[in-house]
Amino acid sequence: MTVSSGTSNSSEFILGGMTLPLTIAAGQSVPFSVTFSPQTSGTASANVSFASNASISSITEAVTGTGASAIQHNVDLSWNPSTSAVVGYNIYRATASGGPYTKINSFLDAASSYTDASVQSGQNYFYVATAVDASGVESGYSAEVSAAVPTP
């Protein structure tokens, strides 16, 4: 039998591991692979079809795959603690150097570190922090730092 073509009806499933056309002797087999490259998270399905000169000239098999969730990036920030008596820190973020800044922590952060888990792939962010004392007085902005979040 000669297999003349092999195709997938989805770009997420790539047929490989053999060169066509391919002659297969009676009783023999030929390994091949189907590589799944998900474009989104969730389940995807496709049909892989082979055409040949056999009595059943076309065979189609269903394939499925499950894509993992998109990569989630974080920006980890840390700073030297204030030398003044403070009860916590506020963290501010902007998408342009110099602001305007938006506060991103919902309550005072007592630690001198913060993880921003709400960043988007491919974006640049600019951060400043402030210290808050027991009377609720907030300091001026710290020096700005930037972070470039990679695109997966």
C-alpha positions as CSV (number, residue, x, y, z in Angstrom):
1,M,0.0,0.0,0.0
2,T,1.2,3.5,-0.7
3,V,0.1,6.3,1.6
4,S,0.0,9.4,-0.6
5,S,-1.0,12.1,1.9
6,G,-1.6,12.8,5.6
7,T,-3.3,16.0,6.8
8,S,-4.8,17.6,9.9
9,N,-7.8,19.9,9.7
10,S,-6.4,22.1,12.5
11,S,-3.1,24.1,12.7
12,E,-3.0,23.1,16.4
13,F,-2.3,19.4,15.4
14,I,0.8,18.9,13.2
15,L,1.4,15.5,11.6
16,G,5.1,14.4,11.5
17,G,7.6,11.6,11.7
18,M,7.2,10.3,8.2
19,T,7.9,11.4,4.6
20,L,5.1,11.0,2.1
21,P,4.4,9.3,-0.2
22,L,5.3,6.2,1.7
23,T,5.0,2.5,0.7
24,I,4.2,0.1,3.5
25,A,4.6,-3.7,2.9
26,A,1.8,-6.0,4.0
27,G,2.0,-6.7,7.8
28,Q,4.3,-3.8,8.4
29,S,3.7,-0.6,10.3
30,V,5.2,2.9,10.3
31,P,5.3,5.1,13.3
32,F,4.3,8.8,13.1
33,S,3.6,11.6,15.5
34,V,0.9,14.2,16.0
35,T,2.2,17.3,17.8
36,F,-0.3,19.4,19.7
37,S,0.5,23.1,20.0
38,P,-2.5,24.7,21.7
39,Q,-3.4,28.3,20.8
40,T,-5.6,28.8,23.9
41,S,-6.3,27.0,27.1
42,G,-9.0,24.3,27.1
43,T,-9.9,21.3,24.9
44,A,-9.3,21.3,21.2
45,S,-10.2,18.6,18.6
46,A,-9.2,17.8,15.0
47,N,-9.3,15.1,12.4
48,V,-6.1,13.5,11.0
49,S,-6.7,11.9,7.6
50,F,-4.6,9.6,5.4
51,A,-5.1,8.9,1.7
52,S,-3.8,5.8,0.1
53,N,-4.2,3.3,-2.8
54,A,-5.6,0.7,-0.5
55,S,-9.2,-0.7,-0.9
56,I,-10.3,1.8,1.8
57,S,-8.6,4.8,0.3
58,S,-9.1,7.2,3.1
59,I,-8.9,6.8,6.9
60,T,-9.7,9.6,9.4
61,E,-8.9,9.6,13.1
62,A,-10.1,12.1,15.6
63,V,-7.5,13.6,18.0
64,T,-8.0,15.8,21.0
65,G,-5.7,17.8,23.3
66,T,-6.0,20.0,26.3
67,G,-4.1,23.3,26.4
68,A,-2.7,24.5,29.7
69,S,-3.7,27.9,31.1
70,A,-1.8,30.9,29.8
71,I,1.4,31.8,31.6
72,Q,0.8,34.2,34.5
73,H,3.7,36.5,35.2
74,N,4.3,38.3,38.5
75,V,6.5,41.3,39.4
76,D,8.3,40.9,42.7
77,L,9.2,44.2,44.4
78,S,11.3,44.8,47.5
79,W,12.7,47.9,49.2
80,N,14.8,49.0,52.1
81,P,12.5,49.6,55.1
82,S,11.9,53.2,56.2
83,T,14.1,54.4,59.1
84,S,11.1,56.2,60.5
85,A,8.4,54.5,62.5
86,V,5.8,53.3,60.0
87,V,2.9,50.9,60.1
88,G,3.0,49.9,56.5
89,Y,3.5,50.8,52.8
90,N,1.4,51.6,49.8
91,I,2.4,50.4,46.4
92,Y,1.6,52.4,43.3
93,R,1.8,51.3,39.6
94,A,1.7,53.2,36.3
95,T,2.1,52.2,32.6
96,A,4.2,55.3,31.8
97,S,7.3,56.6,33.6
98,G,6.4,59.4,36.0
99,G,2.8,58.3,36.3
100,P,0.0,58.9,36.9
101,Y,0.2,56.1,39.5
102,T,-2.6,54.0,40.8
103,K,-2.5,52.3,44.3
104,I,-2.5,48.5,43.8
105,N,-2.5,47.2,47.3
106,S,-5.9,47.2,49.0
107,F,-4.5,47.5,52.5
108,L,-1.2,48.7,54.1
109,D,1.5,46.2,53.5
110,A,3.6,45.8,56.7
111,A,6.4,44.0,54.8
112,S,9.1,45.7,52.7
113,S,8.1,43.6,49.7
114,Y,5.2,43.1,47.4
115,T,4.2,40.8,44.6
116,D,2.1,42.3,41.8
117,A,0.2,39.3,40.3
118,S,-2.1,41.4,38.1
119,V,0.4,42.2,35.4
120,Q,-0.2,41.5,31.7
121,S,2.3,39.8,29.3
122,G,4.2,42.2,27.0
123,Q,3.6,45.3,29.2
124,N,6.0,47.7,30.9
125,Y,5.1,48.9,34.4
126,F,6.5,51.6,36.7
127,Y,6.3,51.4,40.5
128,V,6.7,53.6,43.5
129,A,6.0,53.0,47.2
130,T,5.1,55.2,50.1
131,A,5.4,54.7,53.8
132,V,2.5,55.4,56.2
133,D,2.9,56.2,59.9
134,A,0.6,55.4,62.8
135,S,-1.3,58.7,62.3
136,G,-2.1,57.8,58.7
137,V,0.4,60.3,57.2
138,E,1.8,59.1,53.9
139,S,5.3,59.9,52.7
140,G,6.1,61.1,49.2
141,Y,6.8,58.6,46.5
142,S,10.0,56.5,46.5
143,A,12.3,56.4,43.5
144,E,10.6,54.8,40.6
145,V,11.5,51.3,39.4
146,S,10.4,49.7,36.2
147,A,9.6,46.1,35.1
148,A,9.1,44.7,31.6
149,V,6.8,41.7,31.6
150,P,7.8,39.2,28.9
151,T,5.4,37.9,26.3
152,P,5.0,34.1,26.6
